Amino acid sequence: MTTTANPVERVRARMGAALFAKVGGPEGPAIRARVHETPGPRWFPPGSAIRTVHGDSSMYVGGIRALLLQSLHPLAMAGVAGHSGYRGDPWGRLTRTATFLAFTTFGTAEDAQETVDRIRAIHERVRGKAPDGRPYRASDPHLLRWVHIAEADSFLAAHRRYGRQPLDAAGCDEYVAQSAEVGRRLGATGLPTTVDELQAAIEGYRPELEATDAALDAADFLLREPPIGRAMRAPYAMLASGAVALLPGWARAELGRDRWATRTFGPAAAGLVTRGIRWGAQATRPTRNVD
């Protein structure tokens, strides 16, 4: 006798598969198998804070917030605008970022180090001049530090607000310390290892930050011109609204996004969509790591 799958489960499976295909790209299944099924030691053990954060659906909100916050450094934004191809191939850039996080968080130590080495080689080739004439290098430890702390702060902020199992204070500090291990391997220096140090580090960059034309253009692309189909525009807008609401007030003001409606309704909207993504993603979630 043939058993017919529950219609709800079929919808769930289709939703999860579509989401994974979009984020993981055409090589997603092979990469997932390598990350989770290759035996060997990992940088971070099961149950560690970085695995909890990076394995949660709140990363979608955190990723949008990170890009918005990172864009406020003129030199970092100049590098993104000049070399990343985020407008021409935004999904490819997302896939590359997701692959990096997967290998460094969950993959074998060997694969994680190879991934870091490859990114460092790319960074060495990314250099140029910002519109104001200042030179930049993607391998500059100071710029790498900014990109890292903006990302770590964003992923943690999103997880604390939308995560399925938010970390306690000790777990948050553990996350900052563990993410710093990856940042140091990428070439950043002087990285914070506690939440308090992370906040102090972000404040330390405030004099260098401003919403340049490139940053405002990136914000418009992320928030008003996302490269998605019509059916996904409303859910994405809800996620983006939550990401903006999570930004520090000064960052929202710099980007011209400090609106009452976003601050008031954004968190609830993003929470609803995040739960929906989590529900769908569970149908395709890997069940084991071979350590």
VENFEN-V975640 format. One record per residue. N is the residue number from 0. RES is the residue in three letters. OMEGA is omega as a letter, one per 30 degrees, with the letter a starting at -180 (999 if undefined). Layout:
BEGIN
N|RES|OMEGA  N|RES|OMEGA
END
This chain:
BEGIN
0|MET|a  1|THR|l  2|THR|l  3|THR|a  4|ALA|l  5|ASN|a  6|PRO|l  7|VAL|l  8|GLU|l  9|ARG|l  10|VAL|l  11|ARG|a  12|ALA|l  13|ARG|l  14|MET|a  15|GLY|a  16|ALA|l  17|ALA|l  18|LEU|a  19|PHE|l  20|ALA|a  21|LYS|a  22|VAL|a  23|GLY|a  24|GLY|a  25|PRO|l  26|GLU|a  27|GLY|a  28|PRO|l  29|ALA|l  30|ILE|l  31|ARG|l  32|ALA|a  33|ARG|a  34|VAL|a  35|HIS|a  36|GLU|l  37|THR|l  38|PRO|l  39|GLY|l  40|PRO|l  41|ARG|l  42|TRP|a  43|PHE|a  44|PRO|l  45|PRO|l  46|GLY|a  47|SER|a  48|ALA|a  49|ILE|l  50|ARG|l  51|THR|a  52|VAL|a  53|HIS|l  54|GLY|a  55|ASP|a  56|SER|l  57|SER|l  58|MET|l  59|TYR|l  60|VAL|a  61|GLY|l  62|GLY|l  63|ILE|l  64|ARG|a  65|ALA|a  66|LEU|l  67|LEU|a  68|LEU|a  69|GLN|a  70|SER|a  71|LEU|l  72|HIS|a  73|PRO|a  74|LEU|l  75|ALA|a  76|MET|l  77|ALA|l  78|GLY|l  79|VAL|a  80|ALA|a  81|GLY|a  82|HIS|a  83|SER|a  84|GLY|a  85|TYR|l  86|ARG|a  87|GLY|a  88|ASP|a  89|PRO|a  90|TRP|l  91|GLY|l  92|ARG|l  93|LEU|l  94|THR|l  95|ARG|l  96|THR|l  97|ALA|l  98|THR|l  99|PHE|a  100|LEU|a  101|ALA|a  102|PHE|a  103|THR|a  104|THR|a  105|PHE|a  106|GLY|l  107|THR|l  108|ALA|a  109|GLU|l  110|ASP|l  111|ALA|a  112|GLN|l  113|GLU|l  114|THR|l  115|VAL|a  116|ASP|l  117|ARG|l  118|ILE|l  119|ARG|l  120|ALA|l  121|ILE|l  122|HIS|a  123|GLU|a  124|ARG|a  125|VAL|l  126|ARG|a  127|GLY|l  128|LYS|l  129|ALA|l  130|PRO|l  131|ASP|l  132|GLY|a  133|ARG|l  134|PRO|l  135|TYR|l  136|ARG|l  137|ALA|l  138|SER|l  139|ASP|a  140|PRO|a  141|HIS|l  142|LEU|l  143|LEU|l  144|ARG|l  145|TRP|a  146|VAL|a  147|HIS|a  148|ILE|l  149|ALA|l  150|GLU|a  151|ALA|l  152|ASP|a  153|SER|l  154|PHE|a  155|LEU|l  156|ALA|l  157|ALA|a  158|HIS|l  159|ARG|a  160|ARG|a  161|TYR|a  162|GLY|l  163|ARG|l  164|GLN|a  165|PRO|a  166|LEU|l  167|ASP|a  168|ALA|l  169|ALA|l  170|GLY|l  171|CYS|l  172|ASP|l  173|GLU|l  174|TYR|a  175|VAL|a  176|ALA|a  177|GLN|l  178|SER|l  179|ALA|l  180|GLU|l  181|VAL|l  182|GLY|l  183|ARG|l  184|ARG|l  185|LEU|l  186|GLY|l  187|ALA|a  188|THR|l  189|GLY|a  190|LEU|l  191|PRO|l  192|THR|l  193|THR|l  194|VAL|l  195|ASP|l  196|GLU|l  197|LEU|l  198|GLN|l  199|ALA|l  200|ALA|l  201|ILE|l  202|GLU|a  203|GLY|l  204|TYR|a  205|ARG|a  206|PRO|a  207|GLU|a  208|LEU|l  209|GLU|l  210|ALA|l  211|THR|l  212|ASP|l  213|ALA|l  214|ALA|l  215|LEU|l  216|ASP|l  217|ALA|l  218|ALA|l  219|ASP|a  220|PHE|a  221|LEU|a  222|LEU|a  223|ARG|a  224|GLU|a  225|PRO|a  226|PRO|a  227|ILE|l  228|GLY|a  229|ARG|a  230|ALA|a  231|MET|a  232|ARG|a  233|ALA|l  234|PRO|l  235|TYR|l  236|ALA|l  237|MET|l  238|LEU|a  239|ALA|l  240|SER|l  241|GLY|l  242|ALA|l  243|VAL|l  244|ALA|a  245|LEU|l  246|LEU|l  247|PRO|a  248|GLY|a  249|TRP|l  250|ALA|l  251|ARG|a  252|ALA|l  253|GLU|a  254|LEU|a  255|GLY|a  256|ARG|a  257|ASP|a  258|ARG|a  259|TRP|a  260|ALA|l  261|THR|a  262|ARG|a  263|THR|a  264|PHE|a  265|GLY|a  266|PRO|a  267|ALA|a  268|ALA|a  269|ALA|l  270|GLY|l  271|LEU|a  272|VAL|l  273|THR|l  274|ARG|l  275|GLY|l  276|ILE|a  277|ARG|l  278|TRP|l  279|GLY|a  280|ALA|a  281|GLN|l  282|ALA|a  283|THR|a  284|ARG|l  285|PRO|a  286|THR|a  287|ARG|l  288|ASN|l  289|VAL|a  290|ASP|999
END
